[in-house]
């Protein structure tokens, strides 16, 4: 019988991060106001004290936690990455979050798995369960395996949180990420806003051979639903490319457009639109609209060059930074978050506004 996570039955209690967010200041500023040290403007002091009163925040509880000197270990389970990839930014966010929790004795253990190999994921989950951390933060690359792992964490009484995406119906404490379904609809809007398409191309990645890894399923559904609703006669073509084989990517796209000359516009709903940059550069078409996702450096280079028109993104590292800091406060204090599902706002980047982002 699954254990009930204690955090779910505890009344909501404000944290120092809630005060900081309400005042739009840093956690350090709130700490300086509480302990009357450092230079803080009177307006900020008044604002922080008013937020503390409204939220019912208890600095004394914070002090007792600090005095305990207990070490809390959090396991972060994410895909491995190369320099410049999406998950590197998630990793950086976790590190920033851990550094901001300097008042607590926090240890963050990273467990990296191969997102093309479910067995790699399972090995990481086994290692985490054996280490018995105080909490786990993870993403959702493999649905079946993630749900099974979440159930095991519940049985062991280990709280967990999601970053980047989540599965509803599970006993997670908190989630931070961009709404994937809405982002897919936004991508479809940007792709079709200035014309009525007869045909579109959706470029997807070849992942694991058993097709278990489908991290962008919700975003893809949002895209398909928008097109189906707005342009019911539109035909959507799909091609799969191998992310590790640039030659195969080029040949696949070359063959597709040779056989489908009426198709102009395309979208990739993952973070690797840069993979098709070579084809777009070598086969320019001023009438083509290309939409991608996420502001990682290779994508920004493609955006700056004009090979792609739009990137739908959010502040990627903020997802993991906020997930860790909020989750850690909840676990350490034994409280619920003020808000369980936290969707970051979606940003639209174009080469004309990207330098200010």
C-alpha positions as CSV (number, residue, x, y, z in Angstrom):
1,X,0.0,0.0,0.0
2,X,1.4,3.4,-1.0
3,X,2.4,5.7,1.7
4,X,0.8,9.2,1.9
5,X,3.5,11.9,1.4
6,X,3.5,13.9,4.6
7,X,4.0,17.1,2.7
8,X,0.6,16.8,1.2
9,X,-1.2,16.7,4.5
10,X,0.5,19.8,6.0
11,X,-1.1,23.2,6.0
12,X,0.3,25.7,3.5
13,X,3.0,27.8,5.2
14,X,4.7,30.8,3.6
15,X,8.4,30.6,2.9
16,X,11.1,33.3,2.5
17,X,10.8,32.8,-1.3
18,X,7.1,33.6,-1.2
19,X,7.9,36.9,0.6
20,X,10.6,37.7,-2.0
21,X,8.3,36.9,-4.9
22,X,5.5,39.0,-3.5
23,X,7.9,42.0,-3.1
24,X,9.8,41.4,-6.4
25,X,13.1,41.4,-4.5
26,X,15.8,38.8,-3.9
27,X,15.8,36.3,-1.1
28,X,18.9,38.0,0.3
29,X,17.1,41.3,0.5
30,X,14.3,39.7,2.6
31,X,16.9,38.2,4.8
32,X,18.6,41.6,5.4
33,X,15.3,43.1,6.3
34,X,14.4,40.3,8.8
35,X,17.8,40.6,10.5
36,X,18.1,44.4,10.2
37,X,21.5,44.3,8.5
38,X,22.8,45.8,5.3
39,X,21.5,48.8,3.4
40,X,17.9,48.4,2.2
41,X,15.7,51.3,1.2
42,X,12.8,52.2,3.6
43,X,10.3,51.5,0.9
44,X,11.6,48.0,0.5
45,X,11.7,47.5,4.2
46,X,8.1,48.5,4.5
47,X,7.1,46.3,1.5
48,X,8.9,43.2,3.0
49,X,7.4,43.7,6.4
50,X,3.9,44.1,4.9
51,X,4.4,40.9,2.9
52,X,5.5,39.0,6.0
53,X,2.4,40.1,7.8
54,X,0.1,39.2,4.9
55,X,1.7,35.8,4.2
56,X,2.2,34.9,7.9
57,X,5.8,34.1,7.3
58,X,7.7,32.9,10.4
59,X,11.4,33.8,10.6
60,X,11.7,31.9,13.9
61,X,10.9,28.6,12.1
62,X,13.6,29.5,9.6
63,X,16.1,30.0,12.4
64,X,15.3,26.7,14.0
65,X,15.9,24.9,10.8
66,X,19.3,26.6,10.3
67,X,20.3,25.7,13.9
68,X,19.6,22.0,13.3
69,X,22.6,21.7,10.9
70,X,21.0,18.7,9.2
71,X,22.1,18.0,5.7
72,X,19.4,17.5,3.0
73,X,20.1,15.6,-0.1
74,X,18.2,16.2,-3.3
75,X,18.5,14.0,-6.4
76,X,18.1,15.6,-9.8
77,X,17.3,13.2,-12.6
78,X,17.7,14.6,-16.1
79,X,19.1,13.6,-19.5
80,X,22.8,13.9,-20.2
81,X,23.8,16.7,-22.5
82,X,26.5,18.2,-24.7
83,X,27.7,21.8,-24.3
84,X,25.1,24.2,-25.7
85,X,22.1,21.9,-25.4
86,X,18.8,22.5,-23.6
87,X,19.6,20.3,-20.6
88,X,22.8,22.2,-19.9
89,X,20.7,25.2,-19.1
90,X,18.5,23.1,-16.8
91,X,21.6,21.9,-15.1
92,X,22.9,25.4,-14.7
93,X,19.5,26.4,-13.1
94,X,19.8,23.6,-10.5
95,X,23.3,24.8,-9.6
96,X,22.1,28.4,-9.3
97,X,19.2,27.2,-7.1
98,X,21.5,25.2,-4.9
99,X,23.9,28.2,-4.5
100,X,20.9,30.4,-3.5
101,X,20.1,28.0,-0.6
102,X,23.4,28.8,1.1
103,X,21.7,29.1,4.5
104,X,20.8,25.4,4.4
105,X,23.0,22.4,4.3
106,X,22.0,21.2,0.9
107,X,23.6,18.5,-1.3
108,X,22.4,18.1,-4.9
109,X,23.2,14.8,-6.6
110,X,22.9,14.7,-10.4
111,X,21.9,11.5,-12.1
112,X,22.2,11.7,-15.9
113,X,20.6,9.2,-18.2
114,X,20.6,8.6,-22.0
115,X,17.3,9.9,-23.3
116,X,17.4,7.4,-26.1
117,X,17.7,4.4,-23.7
118,X,15.0,3.6,-21.1
119,X,17.4,1.1,-19.4
120,X,19.7,3.9,-18.7
121,X,16.9,5.8,-17.0
122,X,15.9,2.7,-14.9
123,X,19.5,2.3,-13.7
124,X,19.5,5.9,-12.5
125,X,16.2,5.4,-10.7
126,X,17.6,2.3,-9.0
127,X,20.6,4.3,-7.8
128,X,18.4,7.1,-6.5
129,X,16.2,4.7,-4.6
130,X,19.3,3.1,-3.1
131,X,20.6,6.4,-1.9
132,X,17.4,7.5,-0.2
133,X,17.5,11.2,-0.8
134,X,15.2,13.7,0.9
135,X,13.6,14.6,-2.4
136,X,13.8,14.0,-6.2
137,X,13.4,16.4,-9.1
138,X,12.9,14.9,-12.5
139,X,11.5,15.3,-16.0
140,X,9.3,13.1,-18.1
141,X,11.2,11.6,-21.1
142,X,9.8,8.1,-20.6
143,X,6.2,8.0,-19.6
144,X,5.9,4.4,-18.4
145,X,9.2,4.4,-16.5
146,X,8.5,7.8,-15.0
147,X,5.1,6.8,-13.7
148,X,6.6,3.6,-12.2
149,X,9.4,5.5,-10.5
150,X,6.9,8.0,-9.1
151,X,5.0,5.1,-7.5
152,X,8.2,3.7,-6.0
153,X,9.0,7.1,-4.5
154,X,5.6,7.3,-3.0
155,X,6.0,3.9,-1.5
156,X,9.3,4.9,0.1
157,X,7.8,8.2,1.3
158,X,10.2,10.3,-0.8
159,X,8.7,13.5,-2.2
160,X,9.3,14.4,-5.8
161,X,8.9,17.4,-8.1
162,X,8.8,17.9,-11.9
163,X,10.7,20.3,-14.1
164,X,10.1,21.0,-17.8
165,X,7.0,18.8,-18.0
166,X,4.9,16.7,-15.8
167,X,2.4,13.9,-15.7
168,X,-1.0,14.6,-14.1
169,X,-2.4,12.2,-11.6
170,X,0.9,11.7,-9.8
171,X,1.7,12.8,-6.2
172,X,4.3,15.4,-7.1
173,X,4.9,18.3,-4.8
174,X,5.5,21.1,-7.3
175,X,6.1,21.7,-11.0
176,X,7.9,24.4,-13.0
177,X,7.9,24.6,-16.7
178,X,6.2,26.1,-19.8
179,X,2.7,24.8,-20.6
180,X,3.6,22.4,-23.4
181,X,0.1,22.2,-25.0
182,X,-0.2,26.0,-25.2
183,X,3.3,26.3,-26.5
184,X,2.4,24.0,-29.4
185,X,-0.6,26.1,-30.2
186,X,1.5,29.2,-30.1
187,X,4.0,27.6,-32.5
188,X,1.2,26.8,-34.9
189,X,-0.2,30.3,-34.7
190,X,3.3,31.8,-35.5
191,X,3.7,29.4,-38.4
192,X,0.4,30.2,-40.0
193,X,-0.5,33.7,-38.9
194,X,0.0,35.3,-42.3
195,X,-1.4,32.7,-44.7
196,X,-3.9,29.9,-45.0
197,X,-1.8,26.7,-45.4
198,X,-2.7,23.8,-47.6
199,X,0.3,21.8,-46.4
200,X,2.9,22.0,-43.6
201,X,5.9,20.0,-42.5
202,X,6.5,18.8,-39.0
203,X,10.1,17.7,-38.5
204,X,10.7,15.1,-35.6
205,X,13.7,13.4,-34.1
206,X,14.5,9.7,-34.3
207,X,14.9,8.8,-30.6
208,X,14.9,5.3,-29.0
209,X,14.2,2.4,-31.3
210,X,11.2,1.3,-29.1
211,X,9.6,4.7,-29.4
212,X,9.2,5.1,-25.7
213,X,10.8,8.5,-25.5
214,X,8.3,11.1,-26.6
215,X,9.0,14.2,-24.4
216,X,7.2,16.6,-26.8
217,X,3.9,14.7,-27.1
218,X,1.8,17.4,-25.4
219,X,3.4,20.2,-27.5
220,X,2.8,18.3,-30.7
221,X,-0.8,17.7,-29.7
222,X,-1.3,21.4,-29.1
223,X,0.2,22.1,-32.6
224,X,-2.0,19.5,-34.3
225,X,-5.2,20.6,-32.5
226,X,-4.7,24.2,-33.5
227,X,-4.1,23.4,-37.2
228,X,-7.1,21.0,-37.2
229,X,-9.3,23.6,-35.7
230,X,-8.2,26.6,-37.8
231,X,-7.3,24.8,-41.1
232,X,-9.2,21.5,-41.2
233,X,-8.2,20.9,-44.9
234,X,-4.5,21.4,-44.2
235,X,-2.3,18.3,-44.7
236,X,0.5,17.9,-42.2
237,X,3.5,15.9,-43.4
238,X,6.0,14.4,-40.9
239,X,9.6,13.5,-41.5
240,X,12.0,12.0,-39.0
241,X,15.7,13.0,-38.8
242,X,18.6,11.4,-37.0
243,X,20.1,14.0,-34.6
244,X,23.5,12.4,-34.8
245,X,23.8,12.2,-38.6
246,X,24.0,15.6,-40.4
247,X,24.2,14.0,-43.8
248,X,21.0,12.0,-43.3
249,X,19.3,15.2,-42.1
250,X,20.2,17.1,-45.3
251,X,19.3,14.2,-47.6
252,X,16.0,13.6,-45.9
253,X,14.9,17.2,-46.2
254,X,16.3,17.5,-49.7
255,X,14.3,14.4,-50.8
256,X,11.1,15.6,-49.1
257,X,11.0,19.0,-50.7
258,X,11.9,17.6,-54.1
259,X,8.9,15.3,-53.9
260,X,6.7,17.9,-52.3
261,X,7.5,21.2,-54.0
262,X,4.3,22.9,-52.8
263,X,5.2,22.5,-49.1
264,X,7.0,25.7,-47.9
265,X,6.6,26.1,-44.1
266,X,7.9,23.9,-41.3
267,X,8.2,23.5,-37.6
268,X,10.3,21.5,-35.1
269,X,8.7,21.3,-31.7
270,X,11.8,20.1,-29.8
271,X,14.8,22.3,-28.9
272,X,17.0,21.3,-31.9
273,X,15.8,23.4,-34.8
274,X,19.5,24.2,-35.4
275,X,19.9,20.6,-36.8
276,X,18.3,21.7,-40.1
277,X,20.2,25.0,-40.3
278,X,22.6,23.6,-43.0
279,X,19.7,22.6,-45.3
280,X,18.0,26.0,-44.8
281,X,21.2,27.8,-45.5
282,X,22.0,25.9,-48.7
283,X,18.4,26.0,-49.9
284,X,17.1,29.5,-49.2
285,X,13.4,30.4,-49.8
286,X,12.3,33.9,-48.9
287,X,8.7,32.7,-48.7
288,X,9.4,29.9,-46.2
289,X,8.4,30.3,-42.5
290,X,10.3,28.2,-40.0
291,X,9.4,28.0,-36.3
292,X,11.5,26.4,-33.5
293,X,11.7,26.2,-29.8
294,X,14.1,27.3,-27.0
295,X,16.8,29.9,-27.0
296,X,19.9,27.7,-26.8
297,X,23.0,29.2,-28.5
298,X,22.8,27.1,-31.8
299,X,19.2,28.0,-32.2
300,X,19.9,31.7,-31.6
301,X,22.6,31.6,-34.3
302,X,20.0,30.2,-36.8
303,X,17.5,32.9,-35.7
304,X,20.1,35.6,-36.1
305,X,21.0,34.4,-39.6
306,X,17.3,34.6,-40.7
307,X,17.1,30.9,-41.5
308,X,14.3,30.5,-39.0
309,X,11.7,33.1,-38.3
310,X,10.6,32.6,-34.7
311,X,11.7,30.8,-31.5
312,X,9.1,30.1,-28.8
313,X,11.0,30.0,-25.5
314,X,11.1,30.9,-21.8
315,X,13.9,31.5,-19.4
316,X,15.0,27.9,-19.4
317,X,17.3,27.9,-16.4
318,X,14.6,29.6,-14.3
319,X,12.5,26.4,-14.4
320,X,15.1,24.3,-12.6
321,X,16.3,27.1,-10.3
322,X,12.8,27.8,-9.0
323,X,11.9,24.1,-8.9
324,X,14.8,23.3,-6.6
325,X,14.4,26.3,-4.3
326,X,10.7,25.9,-3.9
327,X,10.9,22.1,-3.5
328,X,13.7,22.3,-1.0
329,X,11.8,24.8,1.1
330,X,8.8,22.6,1.1
331,X,10.7,19.5,2.0
332,X,12.9,21.1,4.7
333,X,10.0,23.0,6.3
334,X,7.3,20.3,5.7
335,X,5.0,22.6,3.9
336,X,3.0,22.7,0.7
337,X,4.0,25.2,-2.0
338,X,1.8,28.3,-2.5
339,X,1.1,27.0,-6.0
340,X,1.6,23.5,-7.2
341,X,1.7,24.0,-11.0
342,X,3.9,26.9,-12.0
343,X,3.9,27.7,-15.7
344,X,6.5,30.1,-16.9
345,X,5.4,32.7,-19.4
346,X,6.1,32.0,-23.1
347,X,8.3,34.4,-25.0
348,X,8.5,34.9,-28.8
349,X,11.9,35.6,-30.2
350,X,12.6,37.1,-33.6
351,X,16.0,38.3,-35.0
352,X,14.8,41.9,-34.4
353,X,14.2,41.5,-30.6
354,X,16.6,38.6,-29.7
355,X,19.5,40.8,-28.5
356,X,17.4,42.3,-25.8
357,X,16.3,39.0,-24.3
